[in-house]
Structures are given as structure tokens and as C-alpha cells.
Amino acid sequence: MTSRSQRGPLPQQILRFAGAGALATVLNLVSFAALARSGVATRVANGVSLVISTIVNTAINRRWTFQITGQERFVVQQGQVLAILAMRQWIFRRALR
């Protein structure tokens, strides 16, 4: 685990976090558009692009925002993020019925 001093000041972390989120949003849009244009059903394209952008976003934030190097807990953290994503999708589907 890295200390606050190793990660940089909080305002810098916030900007990096926002930048990683913006990059993931662009990746989500581009991958969705590419999949949908290639004939993949829009729900499937949305799901695939959302998973891809979520994994990339988590990896970028680990390395760039929070200065976490190495693979320790990488798979566990990615699994946690994907589990939360799945719960969110389930809740949204139930709410929008």
C-alpha cells in the first residue's frame, strides 16, 4: 500500500481520477460504436464496452491515480469492481421495468 505522500496531493489525485474517468468514457463510447456498427446487438455492445472500459479505468486508476504498482490484489480488485458493476446493472434493470 502506498502512503499519501507517495500518491501526491489530494487535488492532483482528484484531477487524475477525473482524467481516468473521462478516458474510460471515451473508450466506452468508441468501443460501443465500433461494436454496434459491426452488427453486434446494442445491448450486447453496451455490456461489452462497459466491461472493457471498467477494467481499463480500474487499471489506470490503480497505476496513475493511486500509484499502485505490481499485481498484488489486482485480480481481486478487478473482481470487486466487476461485481459492483453487475449489481448496478441488475438494480437499473429492475428499476426501469
Helices and strands as residue ranges (DSSP letters): H 4-7, H 10-37, H 42-60, I 61-65, H 74-95
